[in-house]
Amino acid sequence: MDSSSRRRGSELLIASVMLGQILLGSCSAAVNEAQPQAATGGAPAAADLAEKSLQQSNLAQPERSVTTPTKAVAAQPKTQLIKTASLELRVQNVETTTQKVTAVVTARGGDLLGLQDQVPEDLETRRTATFKFRVPQAQLDATLADLAKLGTIETRSIQAEDVSSQIVDSEARLRNLRKSETVVLGIMERSGSVADVLKVSQELGQIRSQVEQIQAQVQNLKGQVAYSSINLTLRAAIAQNQQGEPLGDRLKETWSQSTHAVGETTTNLLRLALWLLVFSPYLLGGAGLVWLAKKGLARPKRPVPNQSSGAE
């Protein structure tokens, strides 16, 4: 009985050990299967969060891409153009048209900058008058249209120069110079010695001089942009002697010219007589010498005696 009980006990022990190993293997397998499931179960949650964040960022990103170009377009500087127009008209009467031109430019808010009107002395030359105006750039086209109605257009041109980059660069330089001026002022306040203060003062003076110079350039450019220039030339259609001048006026002008010519001729003759009177001694002496020379040349030569006849 003891031996059989021992065998049964050993068999039970072996069976329990094997059962325990099987249970442990199954538990470890279950644990190993549970860990991947937990990992895979947590990963979708994290992936969902990541996808949600990416979707939110993608949704927000188009809005930024839409708003960014609009801001860039709004920040783009406006084109700054300096316009200069030239116009030449053929008119019937220069003097009458001049008054009309002045009225047109004044009505458009312009100013007269220069005028050159000279009546030619030659009656065969057509009279011309040259003007230089400036008008607001918005009124340039309307002003040219009004001026073109005053005569027949011979030539017309418009030139434009873009100075946008110059103005932007100058304004950027101004901002940098003002920042430098602020820094130099702070250094001056902290400087203690007289030598340092003098050096900083010189630097500050140079900066302010550059600021004033650039400001003047910017103002000049903006003024040329705001007001456009017009060069206008009026040319008479016919010469002065073809304008139906009265006969009496023509005769009077001819008489005046002829009497003036007679007076000039008489004056020249009197001046010539005075010159001859002053130089008369020299003229008489020269004339005497010429007469003596001619007389000496005209004197007959004496005949030469024949030597052969004397010897016989």
C-alpha positions in Angstrom: 0.0 0.0 0.0 2.8 2.3 0.8 4.5 1.8 -2.5 1.3 2.1 -4.5 0.4 5.2 -2.6 3.8 6.6 -3.2 3.5 5.9 -6.9 0.1 7.6 -7.1 1.4 10.5 -5.2 4.4 10.8 -7.5 2.1 10.6 -10.5 -0.2 13.2 -9.0 2.8 15.4 -8.4 4.0 15.0 -11.9 0.5 15.6 -13.3 0.1 18.7 -11.2 3.5 20.0 -12.3 2.6 19.4 -15.9 -0.8 21.0 -15.4 0.9 24.0 -13.8 3.2 24.3 -16.7 0.3 24.2 -19.1 -1.6 26.8 -17.1 1.5 29.0 -16.9 2.0 28.7 -20.7 -1.6 29.5 -21.4 -1.4 32.5 -19.0 1.7 33.8 -20.6 0.2 33.4 -24.1 -2.9 35.2 -22.9 -0.8 37.9 -21.5 1.3 38.2 -24.7 -1.9 38.3 -26.8 -3.4 40.9 -24.5 -0.4 43.2 -24.8 -0.6 43.5 -28.6 -4.3 44.0 -28.4 -3.7 46.7 -25.8 -1.0 48.2 -28.0 -3.2 48.0 -31.0 -6.2 49.2 -29.1 -4.3 52.3 -27.8 -2.7 53.1 -31.2 -6.0 53.8 -33.0 -6.8 56.3 -30.3 -3.5 58.1 -30.7 -3.8 57.8 -34.5 -7.3 59.3 -34.3 -6.0 62.2 -32.3 -3.2 62.7 -34.7 -5.5 62.6 -37.7 -7.9 65.0 -36.0 -5.1 67.4 -35.3 -3.8 67.1 -38.8 -7.3 67.7 -40.2 -7.7 70.7 -38.0 -4.3 72.1 -39.1 -5.2 71.4 -42.7 -8.5 73.1 -42.3 -6.8 76.1 -40.8 -4.0 76.1 -43.3 -6.2 76.9 -46.4 -7.6 79.8 -44.5 -4.0 81.1 -44.0 -3.2 80.5 -47.6 -6.2 82.5 -48.6 -5.6 85.4 -46.3 -1.8 85.6 -46.9 -2.0 86.6 -50.6 -4.6 89.2 -49.8 -2.3 90.8 -47.3 0.6 90.7 -49.7 -1.5 92.4 -52.4 -2.7 95.0 -50.0 0.9 95.7 -48.8 2.1 96.1 -52.4 3.1 99.8 -53.0 1.0 101.8 -55.5 2.6 102.6 -58.8 4.0 106.1 -58.8 4.3 107.6 -62.3 5.8 110.9 -63.4 3.9 111.9 -66.6 5.0 114.5 -69.2 2.8 115.4 -72.2 3.7 117.4 -75.3 1.2 118.9 -77.6 1.6 121.1 -80.7 -1.4 122.8 -82.3 -2.0 124.8 -85.5 -4.3 127.7 -84.8 -5.7 130.6 -86.7 -4.8 133.3 -84.2 -2.1 132.8 -81.6 -3.0 135.7 -79.4 -6.6 134.8 -79.1 -5.9 131.1 -78.5 -3.4 132.0 -75.7 -6.2 133.4 -73.7 -8.3 130.3 -74.2 -5.4 128.1 -73.2 -4.9 129.9 -69.9 -8.6 129.6 -69.1 -8.7 125.9 -69.8 -5.6 125.2 -67.6 -6.9 127.3 -64.8 -10.3 125.6 -64.9 -8.6 122.2 -64.5 -6.6 123.4 -61.4 -3.3 123.8 -63.2 -0.6 126.4 -63.1 1.5 128.3 -65.7 5.2 127.6 -65.3 6.6 129.3 -68.4 5.6 131.2 -71.5 7.6 132.3 -74.6 5.8 134.3 -77.3 7.9 136.3 -79.7 6.5 138.0 -82.8 8.9 137.3 -85.7 10.4 140.3 -87.6 10.2 138.3 -90.9 6.7 138.5 -92.3 7.2 135.2 -94.0 7.7 133.4 -90.7 4.7 131.9 -88.8 4.2 133.1 -85.2 4.6 130.6 -82.5 4.1 130.5 -78.7 5.4 128.0 -76.3 3.8 127.2 -72.9 4.7 125.0 -69.9 1.9 124.0 -67.5 1.4 121.6 -64.6 -2.0 120.1 -63.8 -3.1 117.4 -61.3 -2.4 114.0 -62.7 -6.1 113.0 -62.5 -6.9 116.0 -64.8 -4.2 115.3 -67.4 -6.3 113.5 -70.0 -9.2 115.9 -69.6 -6.9 118.9 -70.0 -5.3 117.5 -73.1 -8.7 116.9 -74.6 -9.8 120.5 -73.9 -6.6 121.9 -75.4 -6.9 119.7 -78.5 -10.2 121.4 -79.3 -8.6 124.8 -79.7 -6.8 123.9 -83.0 -5.5 121.2 -85.3 -3.2 118.7 -83.7 0.2 118.4 -85.4 2.1 116.3 -82.8 1.1 114.8 -79.4 3.0 112.5 -77.0 2.9 111.4 -73.4 5.8 110.0 -71.5 5.7 108.2 -68.1 8.5 107.3 -65.6 7.9 104.8 -62.8 9.5 106.1 -59.6 7.8 103.7 -57.2 11.0 101.8 -56.3 12.9 105.1 -55.7 10.2 106.4 -53.3 10.1 103.0 -51.4 13.8 102.8 -51.1 14.1 106.4 -49.9 11.4 105.9 -47.3 13.1 102.8 -46.1 16.4 104.7 -45.7 14.5 107.4 -43.8 13.2 104.8 -41.3 16.7 103.4 -40.8 18.2 106.8 -40.4 15.6 107.7 -37.8 16.3 104.6 -35.9 20.0 105.4 -36.0 19.2 108.9 -34.8 17.3 107.5 -31.8 20.3 105.2 -31.0 22.7 108.0 -31.2 20.6 110.2 -29.0 20.6 107.4 -26.4 24.4 107.2 -26.6 24.7 110.9 -26.2 22.7 110.8 -23.0 24.9 108.1 -21.6 28.2 109.7 -22.7 30.1 111.4 -20.0 33.2 112.9 -21.5 33.3 116.0 -23.7 35.2 114.2 -26.5 32.6 111.4 -26.7 29.8 114.0 -26.7 31.4 115.8 -29.6 31.9 112.7 -31.6 28.3 111.6 -31.1 27.1 115.2 -32.0 29.0 115.0 -35.3 27.5 111.6 -36.1 24.0 113.0 -35.2 24.5 116.0 -37.5 25.5 113.8 -40.4 22.5 111.6 -39.9 20.1 114.6 -39.7 21.6 116.0 -42.8 21.0 112.8 -44.7 17.4 112.7 -43.4 16.7 116.2 -44.6 18.3 115.4 -48.0 16.3 112.3 -48.5 13.1 114.0 -47.3 13.6 116.7 -49.9 14.0 114.0 -52.7 10.9 112.1 -51.6 8.8 115.3 -51.5 10.1 116.3 -55.0 9.3 112.9 -56.4 5.8 112.9 -54.9 5.2 116.4 -56.2 6.1 115.4 -59.7 3.8 112.4 -59.4 0.9 114.5 -58.1 1.2 117.1 -60.9 1.9 116.2 -64.5 3.7 118.6 -66.9 2.3 119.8 -70.3 4.5 121.4 -73.0 2.2 123.2 -75.4 3.2 124.9 -78.7 0.8 127.1 -80.7 1.8 127.7 -84.3 -0.1 130.1 -86.6 -1.6 128.5 -89.6 -0.4 131.3 -92.0 2.4 133.9 -92.0 1.8 137.5 -91.0 1.9 139.0 -94.5 -1.0 136.6 -95.5 -3.4 137.6 -92.7 -5.2 140.3 -94.7 -3.3 143.3 -93.3 -4.7 146.6 -94.5 -3.0 148.4 -97.4 -2.5 151.6 -95.4 -0.6 149.7 -92.7 1.6 148.0 -95.3 2.5 151.3 -97.0 3.2 152.9 -93.7 5.5 150.1 -92.7 7.2 150.3 -96.1 7.7 154.0 -95.8 9.2 153.6 -92.3 11.6 150.9 -93.5 12.7 153.0 -96.5 13.3 156.2 -94.5 15.2 154.2 -92.0 17.4 152.8 -94.8 18.0 156.3 -96.2 19.0 157.5 -92.8 21.4 154.6 -92.3 23.0 155.2 -95.8 23.5 158.9 -95.2 25.1 158.3 -91.8 27.5 155.8 -93.3 28.5 158.2 -96.1 29.2 161.0 -93.6 31.3 158.7 -91.5 33.2 157.7 -94.6 33.9 161.4 -95.5 35.2 162.0 -92.0 37.6 159.1 -92.3 38.9 160.4 -95.7 39.4 163.9 -94.3 41.4 162.6 -91.3 43.6 160.4 -93.5 43.9 162.9 -96.4 47.6 163.8 -95.7 48.6 160.1 -96.0 46.4 159.7 -99.1 47.9 162.8 -100.8 51.5 161.8 -99.9 50.9 158.4 -101.3 49.3 159.8 -104.5 52.3 162.1 -105.0 54.8 159.3 -104.7 52.8 157.3 -107.2 52.8 160.3 -109.6 56.6 160.8 -109.3 57.2 157.2 -109.9 55.1 157.1 -113.0 56.8 160.3 -114.3 60.3 158.9 -113.8 59.3 155.8 -115.7 57.8 157.8 -118.6 61.0 160.0 -119.2 62.6 159.1 -122.7 66.0 157.5 -122.7 69.0 159.2 -124.4 70.3 157.6 -127.6 73.7 155.8 -127.3 76.4 157.2 -129.8 77.7 154.8 -132.4 81.4 153.9 -131.6 82.2 152.7 -135.1 81.4 156.0 -136.7 83.6 158.0 -134.3 86.6 155.8 -135.0 86.5 156.5 -138.7 
